[in-house]
Amino acid sequence: MPAVLMKGAPLAARIRADVARDVAELGHVGLATVLVGDDPASHIYVDHKHRAALEAGIESHDHRLSPEITAAELRELIEQLNANDDVDGILVQLPLPQQLDGSAATRLVSPAKDVDGFHPVSAGQLYLGHPTFVPATPAGCMELLAEHGVELEGRRAVVIGRSQIVGKPMAHLLLAENATVTICHSRTADLASHTREADVVVAGVGQPHLVTPDMVKPGAAVVDVGITRLPDGLAGDVDPAVADVAGHLTPVPGGVGPMTIGILLRNTVLAARYRRGMLAFP
């Protein structure tokens, strides 16, 4: 029997509807994005974020900067946004041009406005088991697994990739649900020996069709986070033929992608609540 496809759009639509209701109750919520340079994919992604924010009633503050901007100029803008009471959440779109340090830029964002969940405070809170802002993509993966009733407690999970954006936070979220977690990466010997034992596989390295059907345990839940643009269209990290083996599978496109923006908007509402004292921020 083919895998159940864990499509993100229906769940993301419900999340965005909840966000819209929350924004109406709060009266005003603001999201600022900072985009440096001319990367076409980044511009498209930020456009999608602003469109979704406006549809939910969130005020958008769109800052698009020259690729020649200096670190001092970028710092000045972020500090202004930190001090702006009309801005509840700040997102610095990555990657930044080579002359700028993306990690340093995200550390400049006020922890209470870090809707991307990349600040060391956010990462530390997740590590300690008391999350504030969780990065949107791994949070979306967890929501999809829960939505489809995928059992995690006591199960073996393999995360392929160790990035700060997906791999590491994903591992902590799975641990919090009492899964036994293995993180694999480019230096892992015999990747297939790990994935074949896993009840849940999360692939997020941007290597097309890395996970093939022979690498998947029959009935496993497979979450495909990677996405690469190929001449014949978009491809994920998971070979589509895995659908013949897995029990659950996220499609590419249409799986995790729609969830990311929905979770980002929800994080922005959370930031608004923290800043209004409705919730205690660490």
Secondary structure, 3 states (H helix, E strand, C coil): CCCEECCHHHHHHHHHHHHHHHHHHHCCCEEEEEEECCCHHHHHHHHHHHHHHHHCCCEEEEEEECCCCCHHHHHHHHHHHHHCCCCCEEEECCCCCCCCCHHHHHHHCCHHHECCCCCHHHHHHHHCCCCCCCCHHHHHHHHHHHHCCCCCCCCEEEEECCCCCCHHHHHHHHHHCCCEEEEECCCCCCHHHHHCCCCEEEECCCCCCCECHHHCCCCCEEEECCEEEECCEEEECECHHHHHCCCEECCCCCCCHHHHHHHHHHHHHHHHHHHCCCCCCC
